[in-house]
């Protein structure tokens, strides 16, 4: 018996990752791309340039009312709109694929968990590194004991900044959810590079099969003129004793292009995701976005990168579709991801307080 296709839609088109979904939704034979919603005329115009014959609605609710056949919704809006869109999807009983930061407000996060549970819908969180072959192999080796008991985990997730093409990411109230000073006497606010890079926090939890004991973080002076942090380090310890050092910075400088593309990068490689996993019997080194092609080209006559690595969004959407059809829990659901978000919030608390911050030992609701 042939398995039925899954009907998917995109709610909003303003997240930096949303373009990654277009080809996957269009080409994947396991799903039907039904519609998108967007309230911004300029963003709609840019979407139309891709040539997809997909209906665009001015609001997510209108889209859901016009297309009751929709099974699942990719929430691709600004961080501060995720709660209202998730609540709407729950009201219409649509499964959800949420962008990587559902919310930084932990009380709001607990309400998201409750809404999803009460509505009986699936909520998967977008953490695409799980579908990158290098990441998967490194985590598998670490968890299998191939290098013995883990002693330390060092990782970078350094990129250029998306704020020029996606201005909401440079607005603390829309990125972090509210304007919270980075620390006393500092003119910057929470919501910058740290808020864009949950992936290595998540990878650390999977590699160690443990949760955070405490975190200590500090932010450097900015290398660009934005109202949020762009360079920082995080260190600390997991509950199983493994030490870690994480760099989730926007430390790759970029051209201020309104549409990311060739010439965006100042350095040849616009993203560095590297793992150094040290155990009692060996070391794992992984360059997770290493296999690229570089060429000398426009618009600024610099070496420009053409990524050749596996498209993580294919595997992620395959899992989302399977979860919808079989009603199984996704690998990264809201409840799992909450401890990652809590650790990131405590990193901000550490920057503000200039001291290590222990993690909450209680269980989430």
C-alpha positions, 0 to 999 in steps of 0.5 A: 500500500502506497504511503500517503503524501504529507501536506505542508505549509510555511508560516511567515517567510522572515527567518534566515533559514526559510530559503533552505526549505524551498527546494526541499518542499518543492522536490520532496516526493513525500510531501505536497507544498500547499501554501505560505503566509507572509505579511511583508510585500517586499518579502513576498516579492523576493519569494516570487523571484524563486518561481514557485507556483505556491499561493501566498496568504497575508496571514497564517490563520487565513492560510489555515482556513483556506486549506484544511488539508494542511497536515503540518506547518513550518513556523519560519517567523521572527523569534518573538512571534513563535508563541502566537503562531504555535498557539494558532497551529495548536488551535487548528490541530496542525503539526509543527516544525519550529525554528531553532529558538521557540522562545527564550521566555521559559514560562512561555516555553512551558506554556508551549509544551502544554499547548502542544500536549493538550492539542495532541500535535507533534512539535519538532524543533529545527536543529539541522546539524543532526542530519549532517553526516560529519556531525552524526558520525562524531556524535555516534563515535562519542556516544559509543565509547570509541574514545573512552570516557569523555573528558572535554568537548570543544566546539565552534559555531562561528558565522557571519551575521544575518542582521543586514538581510534579516533586520529582526535579528538585530532587534533585541525585542524581536530576537530575544523577545524583550530588551534585556541589557547584556550586563550593567553599564553595557549599551548592548542587549541580549539577542545576538550571536548566542541566540542564533547558535543553539546547535553546539549546545544541543550537540554537546548534550547528545555527545555526552548523554548528559545535561548542563551542571553550570555555565560561565560566559563572557562577551567581547567588544563587538566587531560590528555596530549592532545593539546585541553581542556578536562575539562570546565564549562559553565554558562550563561542566556537564553533570557527568563531569565533562568540561566544555568550551563553546564559541557561538560567535558571529566572528566571520565578518560580512558584506552588508548585503540585503540578500545573502549570496556570493560576495556576502563573505569577507573570509572564504569560509562563511561558517566554521562548525568544528568539534574537538571531543577528548576522551580518556582513550583518544580524540575525535576531530570533526570539521562539519562543513569542510567539503566546499568549493572555493572560487575567485569571483564577484561581486568583490573579487574575493574567494567565494564559497560554494557549499558541497556538503549534504543538505541537512534539510532533506533528512530533517523534513523526512523525519518530520513527515515520518513523525506526522504519518506515524505519530511518533515523537521527533528526536528533538521535541520541545521538552528535550530542547528546553534544557538547551534553551535554559542553558543559553538563558543562563549564559546570558545571566552569566555575562550579566553577573560575571560569574558561573551560573548553576543550572536549575536542578528541577524538571520542567513542566 
